Amino acid sequence: MAKTEIAIQDEIRAPLVAQTIDECKQESCKQNNFMVYLSTFVAVCGSFAFGSCAGYTSPTQSAIREDLNLSLAEYSLFGSILTFGAMIGAITSGPIADFVGRKGALRISSVFCSVGWLAIYFAMGPVVLDSGRLATGYGMGVFSYVVPVFIAEIAPKNLRGSLTAANQLMIVAAVSLAFVIGTVTPWRILALTGVGPCVVLVIGLFFIPESPRWLAKIGNQKEFAIALRKLRGKDADISEEAAEIQDYIETLEKLPKTRLLDLFQKRYSRSVVIGVGLMVCQQFGGINGICFYTSSIFETAGFPADLGTIIYALLQIVITALNALFIDKAGRKPLLLVSSTGLVLGCLLTALSFYFKTYEIGLSVAPALAVTGVLLYIGSFSAGMGAIPWVIMSEIFPINIKGAAGSLATLVNWFGAWAISYTFNFLLSWSSYGTFIIYAAINAVAIVFVIKMVPETKGRTLEQIQAAING
């Protein structure tokens, strides 16, 4: 690295890392967070739209196949094409959010989701049906990146974790609601309900400010000051926060313009490894296989599938809500470690249940072990590994690489979701207990990764976090 770049990195680190967490407490007392809460509510309407897309196919399979005379292969394409749309959305989400802003990206994804839902509603055959599903998938992919990034960029440091974790809470709530409503509502009407959160989001965007950090990045100083003032309240002293954001962005601008390959340079490598690594840990630990096939897991273990699915959904919502409440108090890293440990234990209990069933040992306790294992798994996932990788991803990337790095992390996440959901049934047919032993091993590796690589980010500004990691 050239001497000038070393000097620039020192210029980034020195004033920011030296600041303590206790700074500006008097300032924060004067802050009025109403606009932050309103902006978060508007943004997580995108998360709710995301969850509505993800939860749509489970309760509608038989009705759609019967009404449109679809084969199992045609319906499987309808279900899986969502993930491919999300991968395309993930690739383009960062550049779009950098070019038209966070609000602009939210508008675009809302339009794609709305058009997709309307296509599904009016579909009379597989082509229009699949096109609609692809469009909603694209919107999901953009939402999955932009929502946590927007919230992290507008929230004060003492609320950032909780508000960003609300993204995951709204996703799981929407998935569960779609499942419940879908059991009593025709599939076309259920598709129309997916338009609702998109409409609320688009309307709400007219009443909230753009991300001040993005405005500062593009050099719009006037709108930057107005946006930050709206978010912190008219009586808050924003001078120190504004100066910190401006100084950090001005220093980053002195660095060479970032290209995709630059993400793998030494100065950014740690943040990229952390962001992408957490997405690998989240997805390859088996969540989408277990999530999509919960009913069949319970049936295979001999437990009532309907009862198990209801308990599963309720547990997921409750623990995700508790995670959002405590993430800024307990910290990101401790919750990740507790979560990963629970995931290992949940996988091992489920593996033990299938081992007993395979070799006809202790058949009376096998169902209880399976239910306990799956519920422990989903409870542990909701306690940390579900929301926190997205929280940390939104915190660690400097704004000059956030678009490219965020797109990469989001793409890895969606690829992992597809890979695990696609291979789960093949693995289960190979060895039911062996499948969960593999997932347990991956989650054990995740524990080591969190201990060795993941920093604690609570109570620090984005600029402090990024300067410490990328120095």
C-alpha positions in Angstrom: 0.0 0.0 0.0 1.3 3.4 -0.9 2.4 5.8 1.9 -0.4 8.2 1.0 -3.0 5.5 1.4 -1.5 4.5 4.8 -1.7 8.1 5.8 -5.3 8.2 4.7 -6.2 5.1 6.7 -4.5 6.6 9.8 -6.5 9.7 9.2 -9.7 7.6 9.2 -8.9 5.6 12.3 -7.3 8.0 14.7 -10.1 10.4 15.5 -12.9 7.8 15.3 -11.5 4.9 17.2 -10.4 7.2 20.0 -14.0 8.3 20.6 -15.7 6.6 23.5 -19.1 5.1 23.6 -20.2 7.6 26.3 -19.8 10.6 24.0 -22.8 12.8 23.2 -25.1 11.3 25.9 -26.4 14.8 26.6 -27.0 15.3 22.9 -29.0 12.0 22.6 -31.2 13.1 25.5 -32.3 16.1 23.4 -33.0 13.9 20.3 -36.6 13.3 19.2 -36.6 9.9 17.6 -40.2 10.1 16.2 -38.9 10.4 12.6 -36.5 7.6 13.1 -39.3 5.3 14.2 -41.6 6.4 11.4 -38.9 5.9 8.8 -38.1 2.4 10.2 -41.8 1.5 10.1 -42.0 2.6 6.4 -38.9 0.7 5.6 -39.9 -2.6 7.3 -43.1 -2.6 5.2 -40.6 -3.8 2.6 -39.6 -6.6 5.0 -43.3 -7.5 5.4 -43.6 -7.6 1.6 -40.5 -9.9 1.6 -42.1 -12.3 4.1 -45.4 -12.3 2.2 -43.5 -13.5 -0.9 -41.6 -16.1 1.0 -44.7 -17.5 2.8 -47.1 -17.6 -0.2 -46.5 -21.0 -1.8 -46.9 -23.2 1.3 -50.7 -22.8 1.8 -51.6 -22.3 -1.8 -50.0 -25.3 -3.5 -53.0 -27.6 -3.9 -55.4 -24.7 -4.9 -53.1 -23.3 -7.6 -52.3 -26.7 -9.1 -56.0 -27.5 -9.3 -57.2 -24.2 -10.7 -54.4 -23.9 -13.3 -54.0 -27.6 -13.9 -50.3 -27.5 -13.1 -48.0 -30.5 -12.8 -45.8 -31.0 -9.8 -42.8 -29.9 -11.9 -44.6 -26.7 -13.1 -45.5 -25.8 -9.5 -42.0 -26.6 -8.3 -40.7 -24.1 -10.9 -43.2 -21.5 -9.7 -41.9 -22.0 -6.1 -38.2 -22.0 -6.9 -38.1 -19.2 -9.4 -38.5 -16.8 -6.5 -35.0 -17.5 -5.4 -33.5 -16.8 -8.9 -35.3 -13.5 -9.0 -33.9 -12.7 -5.6 -30.4 -13.5 -6.8 -30.8 -11.0 -9.6 -32.2 -8.5 -7.2 -29.3 -9.1 -4.9 -26.7 -8.4 -7.7 -28.4 -5.2 -8.7 -29.5 -3.9 -5.2 -26.2 -2.2 -4.2 -25.7 -0.3 -7.5 -29.3 0.7 -7.6 -29.2 2.0 -4.0 -26.0 3.9 -4.7 -27.3 5.4 -7.9 -30.9 6.4 -7.0 -30.6 6.4 -3.2 -32.1 4.2 -0.5 -35.6 5.5 -1.0 -35.4 5.2 -4.7 -34.3 1.5 -4.4 -37.2 0.9 -2.0 -39.6 2.4 -4.6 -38.3 0.2 -7.4 -38.5 -3.0 -5.3 -42.1 -2.1 -4.3 -43.1 -1.6 -7.9 -41.6 -5.0 -8.9 -43.4 -6.7 -6.0 -46.7 -5.0 -6.8 -46.5 -5.9 -10.5 -45.5 -9.4 -9.6 -48.5 -9.9 -7.3 -50.9 -8.5 -9.9 -49.5 -10.9 -12.5 -50.1 -13.8 -10.1 -53.6 -12.6 -9.4 -54.6 -12.4 -13.1 -52.6 -15.5 -14.2 -54.5 -18.0 -16.2 -51.4 -20.2 -17.0 -47.9 -21.0 -15.9 -46.1 -18.3 -18.0 -47.7 -15.3 -16.4 -47.7 -17.0 -13.0 -44.0 -17.6 -13.1 -43.3 -14.1 -14.5 -45.1 -12.7 -11.5 -43.2 -14.9 -9.1 -39.9 -13.9 -10.7 -40.8 -10.2 -10.3 -41.7 -10.6 -6.6 -38.4 -12.5 -6.2 -36.5 -9.6 -7.7 -38.2 -7.2 -5.3 -37.3 -9.5 -2.4 -33.7 -9.5 -3.4 -33.5 -5.7 -3.4 -35.5 -5.4 -0.1 -33.2 -7.8 1.6 -30.2 -5.5 1.1 -31.8 -2.0 1.2 -34.0 -2.2 4.2 -31.3 -3.0 6.8 -28.9 -0.6 5.2 -31.4 2.3 5.2 -32.3 1.7 8.8 -28.7 1.4 10.0 -27.8 4.6 8.2 -30.7 6.7 9.8 -30.7 5.2 13.3 -28.8 6.6 16.3 -26.1 4.2 17.6 -28.1 3.3 20.8 -31.1 2.1 18.7 -29.5 0.9 15.6 -29.4 -2.8 16.5 -33.0 -3.0 17.7 -34.4 -1.1 14.7 -32.4 -3.0 12.1 -33.4 -6.3 13.8 -37.1 -5.3 13.2 -36.4 -6.2 9.6 -36.2 -9.9 10.5 -39.2 -9.6 12.9 -41.4 -8.3 10.1 -40.2 -11.0 7.7 -41.1 -13.9 10.1 -44.4 -12.2 11.1 -45.4 -11.9 7.4 -44.4 -15.5 6.7 -46.6 -16.7 9.5 -49.5 -14.5 8.6 -49.4 -15.6 5.0 -49.6 -19.2 6.2 -52.6 -18.5 8.4 -54.5 -16.3 6.0 -53.7 -18.7 3.1 -55.4 -21.5 4.8 -58.8 -19.6 4.7 -58.3 -17.3 1.7 -58.4 -18.1 -2.1 -54.9 -17.9 -3.6 -55.7 -15.0 -5.8 -57.0 -12.9 -2.9 -53.9 -13.8 -0.9 -51.8 -12.5 -3.8 -53.7 -9.2 -3.6 -52.9 -8.9 0.1 -49.2 -8.8 -0.9 -49.7 -5.5 -2.7 -50.8 -3.8 0.6 -47.4 -3.4 2.3 -45.9 -2.1 -1.0 -48.6 0.6 -1.3 -48.0 1.6 2.3 -44.3 1.8 1.7 -44.5 3.9 -1.4 -46.9 6.4 0.2 -44.8 6.5 3.4 -41.6 7.3 1.5 -43.1 10.8 0.7 -43.1 11.6 4.4 -39.6 10.4 5.5 -36.1 11.7 4.7 -33.4 10.0 2.6 -30.4 8.5 4.3 -28.2 11.4 5.3 -25.1 9.3 4.8 -26.0 8.6 1.2 -26.8 12.3 0.6 -23.4 13.2 2.1 -21.7 10.6 -0.2 -23.2 12.2 -3.3 -22.2 15.7 -2.1 -25.7 17.0 -1.5 -24.8 19.1 1.6 -28.1 21.0 1.9 -30.3 17.9 1.8 -27.9 16.0 4.1 -28.3 18.6 6.8 -32.0 18.8 6.4 -32.4 15.0 6.5 -30.2 14.6 9.6 -32.1 17.4 11.4 -35.4 15.7 10.6 -34.2 12.4 12.0 -32.7 13.8 15.2 -35.3 16.5 16.0 -35.3 20.3 15.8 -33.7 20.7 19.3 -30.9 18.2 18.9 -27.3 19.3 18.4 -26.3 17.5 15.1 -23.1 19.4 14.6 -20.8 16.6 16.0 -22.6 13.8 14.2 -22.7 15.7 10.9 -19.0 16.6 11.2 -18.1 12.9 11.9 -20.1 11.7 8.9 -18.7 14.4 6.6 -15.1 13.9 7.7 -15.2 10.2 7.2 -16.8 10.4 3.8 -14.3 13.1 2.7 -11.5 10.9 3.8 -12.9 7.9 1.9 -13.2 10.1 -1.2 -9.4 10.5 -1.2 -9.0 6.8 -1.8 -9.0 5.4 -5.4 -12.5 4.8 -6.8 -13.6 1.3 -5.8 -14.3 -1.5 -8.3 -15.7 -5.0 -7.5 -12.2 -6.6 -7.4 -11.1 -3.9 -4.9 -13.3 -5.6 -2.3 -10.6 -8.3 -2.0 -7.8 -5.8 -1.3 -6.3 -5.9 2.2 -7.9 -2.7 3.5 -11.4 -4.1 2.9 -10.8 -7.8 3.2 -11.8 -8.1 6.9 -15.2 -6.5 6.5 -15.9 -8.5 3.3 -14.9 -11.8 5.0 -17.1 -10.9 8.1 -20.1 -9.9 6.0 -20.0 -12.8 3.5 -18.9 -15.3 6.2 -21.9 -14.5 8.4 -24.2 -15.1 5.4 -22.6 -18.4 4.8 -23.0 -19.4 8.4 -26.6 -18.3 8.4 -27.7 -20.2 5.3 -25.5 -23.3 5.2 -26.4 -24.1 8.8 -29.6 -25.6 7.3 -32.2 -23.0 8.1 -34.0 -23.1 4.7 -34.1 -26.8 4.5 -35.6 -27.0 8.0 -37.9 -24.0 7.4 -39.4 -25.3 4.1 -39.8 -28.9 5.2 -40.8 -28.5 8.9 -44.1 -30.3 8.3 -42.4 -33.3 6.6 -39.8 -33.4 9.4 -42.5 -33.6 12.0 -44.4 -36.2 10.0 -41.3 -38.3 9.5 -40.6 -38.2 13.2 -44.2 -39.2 14.0 -45.4 -35.8 15.5 -48.6 -34.0 14.3 -47.4 -31.7 11.6 -50.1 -29.0 12.0 -49.5 -28.6 15.7 -45.7 -28.6 15.2 -45.9 -25.9 12.5 -48.1 -23.6 14.7 -45.7 -23.9 17.6 -42.8 -23.3 15.3 -44.3 -20.1 13.9 -45.3 -18.7 17.2 -41.9 -19.4 18.7 -40.1 -17.8 15.8 -42.1 -14.5 16.2 -41.7 -14.3 20.0 -38.0 -14.9 20.1 -37.3 -12.7 17.1 -39.1 -9.9 18.9 -37.1 -10.5 22.1 -33.9 -10.4 20.0 -34.9 -7.0 18.6 -35.5 -5.7 22.2 -32.2 -7.0 23.6 -29.7 -6.7 20.8 -28.5 -3.2 21.8 -28.2 -4.3 25.4 -26.6 -7.8 25.1 -24.6 -7.0 22.1 -24.3 -8.7 18.7 -21.5 -11.1 19.4 -22.8 -12.8 22.6 -26.2 -13.3 20.9 -24.5 -14.9 17.9 -22.6 -17.3 20.1 -25.6 -18.3 22.1 -27.6 -18.7 18.9 -24.9 -20.8 17.2 -24.6 -23.1 20.2 -28.3 -23.6 20.3 -28.2 -24.5 16.6 -25.6 -27.2 17.2 -27.6 -28.7 20.0 -30.9 -28.5 18.0 -29.3 -30.3 15.1 -27.8 -33.0 17.3 -31.1 -33.7 19.0 -32.9 -34.0 15.7 -30.1 -36.2 14.4 -30.4 -38.4 17.4 -34.2 -38.7 16.9 -33.7 -39.9 13.3 -31.0 -42.2 14.3 -33.3 -43.9 16.8 -36.0 -44.1 14.2 -33.7 -45.5 11.6 -32.4 -48.3 13.8 -35.6 -48.7 15.8 -34.1 -47.7 19.1 -36.1 -45.9 21.7 -39.0 -45.3 19.3 -41.2 -43.9 22.1 -38.8 -40.9 22.6 -37.9 -40.2 18.9 -40.8 -37.9 18.2 -40.2 -35.8 21.4 -36.5 -35.5 20.4 -37.3 -34.4 16.9 -39.8 -31.7 18.1 -37.4 -30.5 20.8 -34.5 -30.4 18.3 -36.4 -28.5 15.6 -38.0 -26.0 18.1 -34.6 -25.5 19.8 -33.1 -24.9 16.4 -35.6 -22.3 15.2 -35.6 -20.6 18.6 -31.8 -20.4 18.6 -31.8 -19.1 15.0 -34.4 -16.5 15.9 -32.3 -15.4 18.9 -29.3 -14.3 16.8 -28.3 -16.0 13.6 -31.5 -14.9 11.8 -31.3 -11.1 12.3 -27.8 -10.3 13.4 -25.9 -11.1 10.1 -28.1 -8.5 8.4 -27.5 -6.0 11.2 -23.7 -6.5 11.0 -23.7 -6.4 7.2 -25.4 -3.0 7.3 -22.8 -1.7 9.8 -19.4 -2.8 8.7 -19.0 -1.8 5.0 -17.7 1.8 4.4 -20.1 3.7 2.2 -17.7 3.8 -0.7 -17.9 0.0 -1.1 -21.3 -0.6 0.6 -23.1 -1.1 -2.7 -20.7 -3.7 -4.2 -19.9 -5.4 -0.9 -23.6 -5.5 0.2 -24.7 -6.9 -3.1 -22.0 -9.7 -2.8 -23.1 -10.6 0.7 -26.8 -10.6 -0.3 -26.1 -12.7 -3.3 -24.2 -15.3 -1.2 -27.1 -15.4 1.2 -29.7 -16.1 -1.6 -27.4 -18.6 -3.3 -27.1 -20.4 0.1 -30.9 -20.3 0.6 -31.3 -22.0 -2.8 -28.5 -24.5 -2.3 -29.8 -25.7 1.0 -33.5 -25.9 0.0 -32.5 -27.7 -3.2 -30.2 -30.3 -1.5 -32.2 -30.9 1.7 -34.5 -33.7 0.4 -31.5 -35.4 -1.4 -29.5 -35.3 1.9 -32.5 -36.5 3.9 -33.0 -39.5 1.5 -29.3 -40.3 1.8 -29.2 -40.2 5.6 -31.8 -38.5 7.8 -29.6 -38.3 10.9 -26.4 -37.7 8.8 -28.0 -34.5 7.3 -28.4 -33.0 10.7 -24.9 -34.0 11.8 -23.6 -32.1 8.8 -25.6 -29.0 9.8 -24.4 -29.4 13.4 -20.8 -29.4 12.1 -21.3 -26.3 10.0 -22.9 -24.4 13.0 -20.0 -25.5 15.1 -17.6 -23.9 12.6 -19.8 -20.8 12.8 -19.1 -20.5 16.5 -15.3 -20.5 15.8 -15.9 -17.9 13.0 -17.8 -15.6 15.3 -15.2 -15.9 18.1 -12.2 -15.3 15.8 -13.6 -12.8 13.3 -16.8 -10.9 14.3 -16.3 -7.7 16.3 -18.8 -6.2 18.7 -20.5 -3.2 17.2 -23.1 -2.1 19.7 -22.9 1.5 21.0 -20.6 2.7 18.3 -21.3 4.9 15.3 -21.0 3.4 11.8 -17.9 5.5 11.2 -16.2 4.2 14.3 -17.1 0.6 13.4 -15.9 0.9 9.8 -12.7 2.7 10.7 -11.8 0.1 13.3 -12.5 -2.9 11.0 -11.1 -1.6 7.7 -7.9 0.1 9.1 
